[in-house]
Amino acid sequence: MFRYFGSKASTASVVANIALDGYKDATVADAFGGLGNIGAEFKKRGCSVTACDLLHFPNAFQHVRLVCEGLPNFSRVRKFLGVDSEEDILSYLNSQFSDGCWFAKEYAEARGFFTATNAAKIGAVWLKIKSWKNLELIDIDEEKFLIASLLNSMDAVANTAGTYYAYLKGWDRKSLKEFSFEWYRGVVKGPKGIAVRGDALSYLTDKSFEILYLDPPYNGRDYSRYYHLPETLAKFEEVSIDSNSKCGQPILRSTVGTQIRNAMKLPYLMELINSVHWERLVVQYADGAHICLNELKQALGGQGTLTVHEIPALGYQSTNGTRQHTHHVFVIDK
């Protein structure tokens, strides 16, 4: 699975059970959806989930997990290629190779994010998907499925410690494996949901949900820069790269980081809480995060009847192993 800051993978099942206590088949808003881990757990339990994220690449994963109901059939692509099945599409994509492409030059020759062979294959697959999009051979489900599959497959051979803000000095063992494009196995059975690529406050204001789930960013990391490469690929942009950037940042930096940093602050959180119609509010937060826990608890206590749960969590770590954390799950019922 694609490695991502704040994915909540280790706590999603427990938190979903806490949030849904007393509810069945609820409508849920996941304002900071990330890769869709918590949203998928809600969907498994029969909930109709609406998830938001500012970045394009997490939205692709959310779309597959919350919106797609199975592997798309890619009928127009199959007709265009003259093949019979989705497995034939896999074989076709895995036969592609482009050692002179933009991706290989920037992220293998100039920077050691991938071996030259793997970069040539990844870049070629991306160019092929981009061409299908430009030719209008894929619908939105197929586009999101293809990009999530590419990013998940790519991350499995990336020469990184987990983000794309730097590459390792030597070749990591996984980076020496041969790249293989595989379908992302993220489809979840349950009610069809909604995956929104945009600001939660802008989209969710005045909408009604039984449960509003919030896990705002815990610190000032700019996700748009830590994950600039998958974001660039998800946007299908062959951008100009800053030659002075060791990690290959685009010359024109993303401006989304400002919105991400605003979302980690208490004023944004409270405005969002007061702008959405909800019956139950669930806020997941970590020890030592940006907002003081006592300050957060006091602010949330004014919204209704408050219950606090403490659960163990595995934190992101760039070296071998994981870091233990305690997460606080605030449940507020009106």
N, C-alpha and C positions, 0 to 999 in steps of 0.2 A: 504494500500500500504506500502511496506517495507520502513522504515524510513532511510534516507541516507543523509549525509553531501552533500551540494551543488547540490541537486537534480534538482533545477531550475523548479520544478513543478509549482510554482506560477507565473512564467514569460514565460513559454515555448510557450504558444499560442501567446502572444504579440510579442515575439522575432521572432517567425517563420513568422508572418505577416510582420514585419519590414524587415527581411532578404530577403523575397521573393517578395518584391515590384518591379513590372516590370518583374518578372520571372514566368514561368509556367512549371510545370513538370521538375524541375531542377535536376541536379545531385548534391548531397550534401555530403560533408565529415564532420563528427562530430568527431573531433580528441580525445576529452575527453568525451566519450559517457555516462559514469555513468549508471544509470538505464534506459536510453533510452527515457527520457521524451521529450527532444527537438527533437530527431530523430523521435519519434512517431508523433509529430506535423508536421514535414516536410513530413513524409510518408502520413499522412492524406490529405495533400495538393497535392498529386500526385508526390512527389519527390522520386527519387531513392537514398537511403541513405546508406552510408558506415560509420560505427561507430567503434571506437577503445577503448579499455580499457586494462590496465595492469593486472587487477584482474579477477579471474575466475567467481566470483559470479555476478558482474555487467554484465559480458558478457552473462550469462544465461538469464538475464532479457532483454538485448538488442536483443538477438537471438529470443526470443519469440515475441517481439514487432516489429522487423524489418524484420526477415527472415520467421518466421512461418506464414502460410496463414490460419490457423485454428487449432482446437484441433487435434493433431495427432491421428491416429486410434489404435495404439498399437497392431497391429495384432498378432505379435509374442508373446507378453505378454498375450493377451487374449487366444490364443491357448494354451500356457503353463499353464495358470491357469484354463482353461476350462470354461471361462466366455464369455458372449455375447457382453458386451458393456463397454464403458469407465466409465460409472457410476458404473458398477460392480467392476472395478478396484479401484475406490474410496472406495467402501464398503470394499473391501478386505484390502486395505492399512489401513483403519481406524479400522480394527479389530486386527491389529498387536500390540504387547506389549512385551517389553524386559527390565525388570527392572534391569537386571544384565549387560547390555551392557555398553560399553566404554562411550558413551555419557551421560547416566544416572549417572554413577559413578562420572564423572568429572564435570558435569554442573548442577547436582541436589544434589547429596550427598556431594561432596567436595565444591561446590560453588552454590549459590542460584540463578542461572540464570533462572531456571524453577522449577516448582513443581516436585516432584518425579514421579507422574503419567504422567504428560505431557512429561517429559524427556524420560520416558520409551516408550511412544508412538512415539515421534519424532525420537528417536534412532532406534526404530524398523523399521519405514518407511524408514529411510536413509539406513539401512542395506539391506532392501529388494530392493531398487532402485540400490544400489551398486551391489547386486548379479545379477540383471537383466543386468546391464552393463557388468559385468564380463562374463556372459553367452552369450553375444552378442544378447540379445533379444530386445534391443532398438537401434534406429538409433540416429543421432545427434539431430534432432528436438525433438524426444521423451525424450532424456536425458536432454536437456536444459529445456524443458517444465516441466519435473518432478522436477528438482532441483529448478527452479524458484517458482514452486507451493509449494514445501516443505518450502523454505526459507520465502516466503510470509506468509504461514500459521503459521510457527514457530514464526515469529516476532510478530504476533498478540497476543501471550501469553507469550512473553519474559518479565522477571522481570528486565527490564532495562529502562533507561531514553531515549534511542534512539540508542546508539551504544553498542558494546560488549566489551568495555574497562573496564566496571565495572557493577556490579549488585546492585540493591537497597537493603538497609538494611532490610526493611520490604517488605511484599508481596503487590505489586501493584494490583489494582482491576482487571486489564486485565490479569495479570499472573495467577489469580485464575480461569479463565475461562477454560473450557475443550478444549484441542487441537483437532482440526479437520482438516484433510488434505483436502484442496479444490483446484480445478484447478485455476491457476492464469489467471485472465480475462484480459490479456494484449495484445491480438492479435489485430492488427490495419489493417484496409483495406487500400490497396494501393500497389504500386509496391514493389516487393520483393527486400529487401536490403541485406546488408552484415554486419555481426557482427564479428569483429576481436579481438581476445584475444592476445594483444601484444602492443608494443610501436608504437605510432602514427608516429613518425619521420621515423622509420624503414619501416613501411608498406606504408605510404602515399607518400614518396619521389618519385618524377618523375611521379606521377599519376595526371590526369587532372579532375577537377570538376568545375562546374559553380560557386558553392558556397563552401567556406571553412569556417566552423563555429568553433570557439575556445572559450571555457570557462575554462581556465587553473585553477588548484587549487589555492585558494586564500591565503592559509597560509601553515605552515609547518607540518600540521597534517599528520601522517603516516596512511593512510587508511588501509594498510595491517594489522596494529595492532589494530586499532579501530574496524575493522570488521574481526578479525582473525577467529572467529568461523564460520560465514557463508562462509568465504573463504576456510576453512578446509573442510567443508561439500561439497562445490562445486567442490573441487579437489578430493573428495572421498578418503581422507586420514585419517586413524585412527592413529593419531600421538601421540608421547609421550609428555605428558604435564609437564611443569615446576611446580613442587610442591610448589615452592616459589612464583609463580605468582597468585595473587588474582583473576585475570580475566581469568586464565587458558590459558595463552599463550603457544604455543608449545615450547619445549626445543630448537629446531632449529628455530630461528626466520626467518621470511620472509626477503628477501633481496630486495624486490620490492620497499620498502619505499624510497630507494636512488633514484630510477628512478622517483618516484612520486615527490620527492622534487626537482629534476632537472627540471621537467616539469613545475614547478611553476615560474621558473626564466625567465627573459627576453631573455637571449641569446638562450635558447632552443626554446622559442616561435618564435624568429626571424629566427632561422635556419629552423624551420618547415615552416613558412610562405614563405621563399625563396626557399624551396625545393619542394613545391607543385605548380602545375599549376592551377591557379584559375582566375575567372573573377571578383568575388566579395568576399571580405573577411569580415567576421562578427566576432567581438570579444566582448564577454560579460564579464564585470568585475565589481567589487564592490568597494564602498568607503572603504578606510582604509585597503585595501588588501596589499599583499606582494610587488607588483610592484607599485611604485608611479604613480598615474594617469597621471600627466603631462609628466612623462618620457615615459609612454606607448603611450600617444597621440602623442608625438613628433616622436616616432619610427614608429608608424603606418602612420603618415602623409606623410612620405616619400615613401609610397607604392602606392599612388594614390589619388583620390579625396575622402576626408574624411568628413563624416557626423556623428554627435554624437547625440544619443537619451538617455534621462534619463527616467527610468521607476521604479515604486515602486516594491519592492520585499519583501517576507516574509523570514527572515533568520532562520536558525536552532537554536533551543533553547531547553535546557534539562529540564527546568521547565515548568509549565503550561503556555500556551500562546505562542505567536510568537513575534519575534523581527523584526521591520521594517528596511529595508535597501533601499538604492538607488543603482540601477544597471545602469551602463553606457554601451550602445550598440554602438560600433564603427563600422560603415559601410564604407568600402573602395572599391571603384570601380576603376579598372585600365583604 
